[in-house]
Amino acid sequence: MYFGRVVGSVWATIKDPQMVGQRMLVVQPLTPELKNTGKPLICTDGIGAGTGELVYWVRGKEASFPFAPQEPPIDTTVVGIVDEVHVKRPTPLVAPVVAPAPSRKSRKNGPC
């Protein structure tokens, strides 16, 4: 599964008969930190997602599963709407702060 945001929709007047009635969305792939990654792509809509929503989508043969028993000729389908995103990245280890060693002054000219 992949993560993205719906940024628009596509209208097609002529398409494969198995795709009649299927909505098609423009989805911008995202990183878990919500940064754009890659080019926008066209996904069929298996759940009723709208513009601006965070979604997850599948690619390949699994993209046609939400439309069973039909097998429309599609490669990507939105299969879920994301409610919240929580990203916990490990914090880098910080080297301990070490105080510099005291400087030693020579006592050549000082009292003995």
Protein Blocks (a to p, Z undefined) as FASTA:
>chain_A
ZZdddfbdcddfbdcfklgoiacdddddddfkopaedjddddddfkopaehiacdddedj
klmmmmpcbdcdbfbdcfbdcfbdcddddddddddddddddddddfklmcZZ
